[in-house]
Structures are given as C-alpha cells and as structure tokens.
C-alpha cells in the first residue's frame, strides 16, 4: 500500500472514530443551550405575569408562541416555588416530534395563591439528533472525498522527492555514483544526505575490493603457473615412484587452488551483478549440447539418462551463465552418482529439474548451497559448485531447491519472471571453469 493511502486511511479512521464523540457533545450542548434559553424566557414571562397580577392588570397572554396561564390555588403554596417539565409530543404533522417545555411558578398575591404557568414548543431531542446525524453523514462523505482527492494532488508535489529517491535507489549500481534529487522538506533532505554518503561509500569500497580481487587473482595465476611448469619439468626427470606420487599430489593441489581462485573471483562478479542480459537465449539447446558433451563420462559410469526437454524454451539469462549453470548441475549429477546409476532431466517453460542416484547426503541439505560445504562423495571437490549455481539463480531471478527422496538427489529450479539485471558485460575469457563442483 502506498504511503499516501496509509496516511489517508489513518486520517479517515481518526475522523470516523472521533465524529460520533463530537456529534454527541454537539447534541448534548445544543439541547442544553436551547432548554436553558427557553427556560430563562419563560421565567421572565412568569415574573411579568406575577407583577401584573399584583397590580390587577393581569390577563392571559401569548408572546412569541409562548402562552402564559394564571390559575388560582385552593391549597397552600408548595415548598418548591418553581417547577420545570419537558414532555415529548408527536403532533402528527410535518413538524414531527416536538417537546412542550413548561415553567410553573407559585406566587401569593394578597390573600390568594396562584400558579403561573408559561409553556412553549421547542425542538425535541429526536429532531436535534436527526439534524446532527444528517450533518455528520454529509460531513464524513465530504471529508473522505476531499481526503482522497487532495491527498493524491498534494502527494504529487510533497512526495515527489521521495519517489525520485526511491527510483534512484532502485537503479543504483555500485559501479557508478548517483545523485539524489533536491528537496525542501527537512526529513527528505536528511534522508537524501544519508543515502548519498552511503552510496558514495559503497561505490568507493566496491572499486577498492574489485581492484584488490582482480590484482590478487592476476598475481596468484603467475606463481601457480610457474609451480605447474616446474612440477611438469621435474616429473620429466629421473625420479622414483614415491617421488612421482608426491609430485602428482602437488599438481592436484595446485589445480585445486587455481580452481578455487577462479571460483571465488566468479562468485564476486556474480554478487556484484556484472553480467548484462540483453536478450533471450534458447536454454533447451544449451542443455542438449552439454548433455552431448558429457556422453563419454556417462558411458564410463554406465549411467542411464532419461530426458524430457520441451522445445523453444527461451530464458533471459547471460549465455555464459546458462552454460555454467547446466554444466555444474550435470557435472555434479555424474560425479556424485554411483556405478550403473541413473539421471533424470526435465526441462519445461516453468522449471528445470535434475534427479540422480547417489549416496545420501551426510550433512544438512540446507547447507549444500553454502560455500565450501560438501558431502563426502567427492573428496577432490572444492565445495563451490552449488554456491555458484545458487548465485546464478539469484542473479537471474530464479528460485532453486534441493531435496533427497526415494534415493534420488533432486535439484529443481523455478523460472520466476524477473526484470533483467543490468551490469558490465563479462567476456568469456573470465569464465575459464564451467564445472566447479
């Protein structure tokens, strides 16, 4: 829900909550003021009638709709010399329910006692309530209409800076600095100032980390290449069998170290969204080509491969990432399989599923996508293959899951629609290793 909608709902909610309270207060005060004013007027009429009665000039009269009647009493005067009564009367016409307000004064003139009664019709409480309720309903409707209209008109100007800031953040890339729009609102100024500092710092730190990782990767390749060449030269000399085994172990360690170095650099590039996606590719063709490339390894293990691949499956993914994604998954399915095992591969427009036989995992399955987490099926694995697969899925907006059931390892990728990731295009020279289990 938008901020302006939330503010509008809160304001309308407060108005709706307070309106009955204010309506009751208005009704109570209005009825009381009407009664007080009319009682005061009727008292004055009684006082005038008492004075005229004392001078012998009295006669029944009617003033401004109020009538005054003098009645002699045959009994003594009551202790309470003034009584006020109010009675609701339904007159049965267009005036509706009215209230008859009466003020009775008891006086003694000469040797006689009299009751002076003045009365008048005033609006009843029901009439007042109906009038207030009509006003309240129209007031609420007008408030809701005005809030809904003006809130959006005002937000176009007041929240314009905030919307521009959000757009800037959404398109922020750590590879270049951004400028936030100016604002006259103090809170938005503080927010933009804070975001400006944070984004500038992120860009500077990214540049430093990128420079360090590139330099470290480049500098490591040189000594690794020298070690590899020296060991190859050493292996060509006259050496004993146990020395040859040591040299072989050293070569394997160097290859593993080189693979780890390339994998970590690749993960860094994936996390920084350095892969541009400009068009859709035929993912089904890439899958078939990679399966064909693994035919020799599949035959060596006597694996049974079952495929169900739909036609014309186009995905918005970098070609190098698509190749690496399928390579890692198919390579893992072969490497971690058992002799005479099986592989089932399903590819539709919605998902990619690969199942393979193999030993059950000896670690929590939710940790398999973490870096350097591996089971004991392959001791020469560097433990980065599934981490790279997961990172590729995150970059492309896919969701990936793993489970082990019915003695099958099952990895499923859901092709969730996502907006294309913008980034710097990476050449295929940086993708030297496709399968990094």
N, C-alpha and C positions, 0 to 999 in steps of 0.2 A: 504494500500500500504506500502511496506517495505521502511525503511529509505534509503537503498542503491538505490532503484528505484526512490525515490523522488529526491535524490541528482543527480542521472544520468539524470533525466528529466530536472531538473533545469540547469545543465551544458549544456546539448544538446540544450535547449531552448536559453540560452545565446549565444552559438556558432551560432545557426541558425539566431538569431537576429543581431549579430554583423558581420556575414560573408558578407551580401550584402553591408554594410557600408565599410568594409575593402576592398572588391572587387572593389568598385567604387573608393576608394582612390588609390588602386593599379593601376587601369586602367588609372586614371587621371595622376598620376605621371609618369607611364610608357610611355604614349603617349607624354606627355610634354618633358620628357627626350630624347626620340627618335627624336622629332621635333627639339629640341634645338641643339642636337649633329649634326644632318644633316644640319641645317641652318648654324651652325658655319663652317662646312666643305665646304659648297657651297660658303659661303662668302670668305673663303680663296682662293678657286678656282677663284672667280671673281677678287680678288686682284692680283693673279698671272697673270691672263689674261690681266689686265689693265697695269701691268708693262711691259709685253712682247709687248703689243700694242704700248707702248710709245717708245720702242727700235726698233720697226719694225720687231720683230721676231714672231709676233702672227700668229697662225693658229688654226683652230678649233680642239679641242681635247676632249678625253673621258678618264676619270680616275676613276677606281673602279666603273664602271657602271654609273657614273655621267657624263653628257655631258655639255660642255660649248660652247656657240654660241655667236659671236660678230656681232652686226648689226648696221650699220651707221644710224644716225637720221637726218632727214631733218628739224626737228623742234628744238626749244630751249630745254635745259635740264629742266625736271620738278623740282618743288621745293623739292619734296621728292626724294632724290638720291638713295633710296633703297626700293624695294617693294618685299614682300613675299606673295606667293599664294600657296594654297594647294587644289588640286582637286581630288575627288574620281573617279577612272576609273575602270570599270569592263572589264577585259581583256578577259573574256570568256574562260579561260582555268583553269588548275589545281591550278594556283596561286590565282585565285579568285579575290576579290576586293582589289585593291591597291590604293595608294594615290600618285599623282605626286606633289612633292614639288619643287617649283621654287623660285630662288632668282635672282632678276633683279637689276643690278647696272647701274647707269647712270654716265658716265665719259666724260670728254673733253680732247682730245689729240690733241695738236696743235690747228688748227682752226676747227677741226671737232668734232662732238658729236657722242658718241657711247652708245649703250645699250649692256651690257654684261649679258647674261642670263645663269645661271647654274641650272640644274634640275636633279632630281633623283627619282626613285620609292622607296617608303617606305611602311611598313605595314599600312593598313588603320585602323581606329578606330574599324571597324566591326571585322577585323581579331584579333585585340587585345582583344576585348570583348569576342569573341568566345573562344580564348585560355584561357582567365581568367575564363570563365564560366565552361569550361571543367575541369580546375584545381580545381575550387571551388566545383563542384559536387563530384569529386573523394575525395577531402579533407573531405567533410561532411560525405560521406559514410564511409571513413576510421575512422574518429573521432567517429561516432556513434558505429561502430563495436568495436573499441578499448575500448570505454567507457563501453559498455555493457559487454564485456568480462573481462576487467581488474577490473571494479568496483566490480564484484562478487568475483574475485580472491582476491583482496585486502581486501574486507569486511570480507572474511573468517578469516583473521588474525586481522584486526583492530577492527572489531565489535564483535569478539568472546567473549570478556569480557562482552560487553553489553548484548549479547544473554544469556550468563550464568547467569548474574544478573537477567534478566527477568525470566528465568526458576526458579531461587531461589525464587523470589518474588511470582511467580505463585503457588509454592508448599509450601509457608510459612504458618506455623501454629503457633498460639500464644502459643501453649503448649510447644514448644521447640525452642531454639535459633538456628540460622542458621549462616553459614559462607559464605561470598561473595568472589568471585574469585579475585586474584590479577591482577592488570593492570598497564601497563607502561604509559598509557595515563592519563594526569593530570585531565581532566574533569571526566573520569570514576573513577579515584581514589577518587575524591571528592564525586561523586555520591555514590559509594560503602561505603565510610566512613559515609555519612549521613544516608544511609539506614541501615547500621549496628547499628548505635546509635538508630534509630527509632525502629527497630525490637527488639533490646535488651530491650528497654524501654517498648515496647508493651508486651513482654513476662513477664517481671517483674511485670508490672501493672496487667496483666491478672492473674498471680499467686496470687497476693495480693487480687484482687477482688474475685477470686474464693474461696480463703481461708476464706475471710470475709463472702461471701454469704453462704458457707457451714456451717460455725460456727453459723451464725445468724439463718439459718434455723433449725439447730440442737438445738440451745439453745431456740428457740421460741417453738418448739414442746413440750419441757418438761413443761413449765408453762401452756401451753394450755391444755395439757393432765391432769395436776393437777386441773385446773379450771373445766374441763369437769367432772372429777371424783367427785370433791367436790359438784358440782351442782347436779349430779346424787344422791349423798348421801343426799343432802339437800332436793331433791324432794321426797325422801322416808320417810321423817319425817312428822309430823302433821303440815301442812301449810294451809293457807286459799287460796281461789280461786284466789284472786288478786295477792297473792304472787306466786302462781303457774304460772300465766301468765308472771310475771316478770322473773321467772327462765327460762321459755321457751324462752323468748326473749333473755336472756343472752346466753343460749345454742345455739340458732341460730346465734348470733353474733360471738360466739367462733368458730362454724363450718365455718362460712363465712371467718373469719380471718385466720383459718387454710387453707382453700381453696385458699385464696389469696396468702398466703405464699408459698404453693406448686406450684401455677401457676407462680409466679414471678421467683422462682428457675428454673422451667421448661423452661420459656422463656429465661433465661440467658443461660442455657445449649444449647438451640436451636440456639441462636445467636452466640455462640462460636463453633458451628458445632461439638458437642460432640457425634454425632450419626454416627456410622460407617455403611456403606452399602456394603455388601459383595456379595449379590445375589438377584435375583428377587423373589418376592412373588406373590401368587395368590390373587390379590386385589378383584376379584369378590367373592371369598369365604368369605373373611373378611366382605365384605358388606352384604352378605346374613346372616352371623352369627349374626351380630349386629342388623339387622332388626328383626331377630327372637328373640333376647334378649329384644327388646322393644315392643313385642306383647301386653303385659299386659297394658302398658301405652297407647298404640294406642287404645286398646279396651275401656279403661276408658274414652277417649275423643270421642269415636265413629268416628275415623278418617278413611277415605278411602285411602288406599295406593295402588298406581299403580307403578309397577316396569318394567323396560326394561333393563335387565342386560345381556351383551354379555358373552360368555364363553371364558375361557382360557385367561383372561386378567392378564398379568404379568407385575408388575412395580418394578423398582429398588428403594425401599424405606424400611426403617427400619420397622420391623413388629410392634413395639410399636407405631411408629409414624403413621402408616397406621390405626391401631386400634383407636388411639386418634383422627385422622382426621375425620374418618367416625362417631365416637361416638359424637363428638362435633356437626357435621352438622345435623345428625339425631336427636340428643337430642334437638338442637335448633328448628328444624322444628316441633317437637312435643310440646315443651314448649311454643313457641310463636304462636302456632296455635289456632284456635277457635274451639268451640264445633261443632261436625259434619263437620269438615273441611276435607281437602284432602292433600295428599302428593304424588308428582310425582318424581320418582327417575329414572334417566337414566345413564347407565354406558356403555361406549364403549372403544375401544382401544385408542381413542384420547381425551376423556373428561369424566368428572363426573358432572352431573347436578342434582340438587335437587330443587324442587319447592314446596312451601306450601302456603296455605291460611293463612291469619292473618291480623291484623290491619296494616294500612300503617305506615311507619316509621315517627316519628316526629322530625327527625334530618337529616342533610345532609348525604346521603348514603355513600359518600366517607370517612366519619369519623367512620363508623361502625367497621372498622378493626383496629382502634386505641385502645390503652389500656384504660380501664375504661370508654369507650364510650358505652352507651347502651340506647335503647329507653325505653319507659315506660311500655312495655308489661310485663316485669317481674321485679318486684322491688327487688327480692332476688338475682338477677344476680350480679356477681362481675365485669362483663364487660371485661373479658379476653379471653373468648372462641374463638371469631373470630380473636383476635390478635394472639392466639396460632395457629389457623388454617392457617392464613396468613404466620406466621413464618415457619411452617412446609412446606408449599408450596415453600417458598423461599429456604429453606434448600435442598429440593428435586428437585429444578429447575422447578417447576410447576408455572403456572400463574392463579390467581384467580380473579374473578369479581363478583360484586353484583348489581342487579337492581330490581326494583319493577315495574311490568307492568301487566296489566289485573288482578289486585287484587291478584297477586301472588308474593311472595318473591322468587327470583331466584338467586341461587349461582352456578356459573359454574367454574370448574377447568379444565384447559387445560394441558394435559400431555406433556409438552415440553421436548424433549430429552435433557438430561444434563449429564455431567460427574459425576461419583459418588463422594460423599463428604467423605473425609477421616476424621476420628476422633476417639476418645476413645469410646469404647463400653459402653453403659449405661445399667445397669441391670434393670429388671422390678420393682425392689423394689423402684426405684426412680420415678416410674410413678404410683403414688397411685391414682391419679384422672384422669379419662379419659374424663369425660364431665365437662367442666369448662365454663359454659355459662356466 
